[in-house]
Amino acid sequence: MNTARTSELPRFILDLLATCPRAGEGVHLWLFKVARQLWAHRDRAEIVALLAATVADCGRHVPLAEVEAAVDRAKDCAWRPGTDPDVYL
């Protein structure tokens, strides 16, 4: 993960990234929630790479296709600047 690039994210997103759940505690839902927030700050490839790196140590294998699907589904309801970041959390 590129820490310099990650540090440019808003604090609330950094906090979300720091709270990746363990396997069996909602990894899939977490991917969707965080992807929603990231769309306002990164493109698809960067979001997928960031989330894939973050879930790598969650305690289960998370297929790249699962990360990509969560990112793609999150785009339609992605957070937009000027709106409440917790609307869909």
C-alpha positions as CSV (number, residue, x, y, z in Angstrom):
1,M,0.0,0.0,0.0
2,N,1.3,3.5,-0.9
3,T,1.3,5.2,2.5
4,A,2.0,8.7,1.0
5,R,-1.0,8.4,-1.3
6,T,-3.1,6.8,1.4
7,S,-2.3,9.7,3.8
8,E,-4.0,12.1,1.4
9,L,-7.4,10.5,2.3
10,P,-9.8,12.1,4.7
11,R,-9.4,11.0,8.3
12,F,-12.8,9.2,8.4
13,I,-11.7,7.0,5.5
14,L,-8.4,6.3,7.1
15,D,-10.3,5.3,10.2
16,L,-12.5,2.9,8.1
17,L,-9.4,1.4,6.5
18,A,-7.9,0.8,9.9
19,T,-10.9,-1.2,11.0
20,C,-11.0,-4.1,8.5
21,P,-12.9,-6.9,10.2
22,R,-11.5,-10.4,10.7
23,A,-12.9,-13.3,8.6
24,G,-16.5,-14.1,9.8
25,E,-17.1,-10.6,11.1
26,G,-18.3,-8.9,8.0
27,V,-15.4,-8.5,5.5
28,H,-17.7,-8.4,2.5
29,L,-20.0,-5.7,3.9
30,W,-17.0,-3.7,5.0
31,L,-15.5,-3.8,1.4
32,F,-18.8,-2.3,0.1
33,K,-19.0,0.4,2.8
34,V,-15.4,1.5,2.4
35,A,-15.6,1.4,-1.4
36,R,-18.6,3.7,-1.3
37,Q,-16.5,6.3,0.5
38,L,-13.4,5.9,-1.7
39,W,-15.1,6.6,-5.0
40,A,-14.9,10.3,-4.3
41,H,-11.2,10.1,-3.9
42,R,-9.8,7.4,-6.1
43,D,-10.4,5.6,-9.4
44,R,-11.5,2.0,-9.7
45,A,-8.1,0.5,-10.0
46,E,-6.7,2.4,-7.0
47,I,-9.8,1.4,-4.9
48,V,-9.5,-2.2,-5.8
49,A,-5.7,-2.3,-5.1
50,L,-6.1,-0.5,-1.7
51,L,-8.9,-2.7,-0.5
52,A,-7.3,-5.9,-1.8
53,A,-4.1,-5.0,0.2
54,T,-6.1,-4.1,3.3
55,V,-8.1,-7.4,3.4
56,A,-5.0,-9.5,2.6
57,D,-4.6,-10.3,6.4
58,C,-8.2,-10.5,7.4
59,G,-8.0,-14.3,8.1
60,R,-9.4,-15.6,4.9
61,H,-8.6,-15.6,1.2
62,V,-10.6,-12.7,-0.4
63,P,-10.7,-13.3,-4.1
64,L,-9.9,-10.3,-6.3
65,A,-13.3,-10.8,-8.0
66,E,-15.0,-10.3,-4.6
67,V,-13.2,-7.0,-4.1
68,E,-13.9,-5.9,-7.7
69,A,-17.6,-6.7,-7.3
70,A,-17.9,-4.8,-4.1
71,V,-16.2,-1.8,-5.6
72,D,-18.4,-1.9,-8.8
73,R,-21.7,-2.2,-6.7
74,A,-20.6,0.7,-4.5
75,K,-20.2,3.1,-7.4
76,D,-24.0,3.7,-7.8
77,C,-24.5,4.8,-4.2
78,A,-21.0,6.3,-3.7
79,W,-20.6,9.1,-1.2
80,R,-20.3,12.5,-2.8
81,P,-18.5,15.4,-1.2
82,G,-21.0,17.6,0.7
83,T,-23.2,14.7,1.7
84,D,-23.3,12.8,5.0
85,P,-20.6,10.1,4.9
86,D,-22.7,7.8,7.1
87,V,-25.8,7.7,5.0
88,Y,-25.3,4.1,3.9
89,L,-23.1,2.8,6.8
